[in-house]
Amino acid sequence: KFAMVAPDVQIDDGKGTILISSEEGETEANNHRKLSDFGIRNGTRLQADDFLQDYTLLINVLHSEDLEKDVEFEVVGDTPEKVGPKPSEQTPKNITNGSDDGAQPSTSTG
C-alpha cells in the first residue's frame, strides 16, 4: 500500500520491537504471526522506515468491524502522493557568448 522498497517496521512503544526488517531473513518468523501476537491492539502505533527512499511513516492501528466483505484492512488518512527521493532542483542556465546579457556573437567577415 505504501510502495516501500526495503521497509523496517517496529512498534512505536520505546522498546524497539521489530516486526519487519529490511535485512533478509531477519524477521521471516514473523510472516505468519498475527498482529495480536505482538500485543498490537486498537490504538497501537507503528513506525515504518524506508531508508532507500528516505521516508518514514507513523501508522496508527485502529480496529474496525465495519470493513466490506473480504477487506482485511483499510488505509485512511494522509498517504504520500509520491514516494522516493526528492528530485534535485535544477536551474536552467542560458548562457550566450559567455554572458547572460543577450548579446549575440558577431557575424561580420570584415
HELIX and SHEET records of a PDB file:
HELIX    1   1 GLU A   28  ASN A   30  5                                   3    
HELIX    2   2 LEU A   35  PHE A   38  5                                   4    
SHEET    1   A 4 ILE A  18  ILE A  20  0                                        
SHEET    2   A 4 PRO A   7  ILE A  11 -1                                        
SHEET    3   A 4 ARG A  45  ASP A  50 -1                                        
SHEET    4   A 4 TYR A  55  ASN A  60 -1                                        
END                                                                             
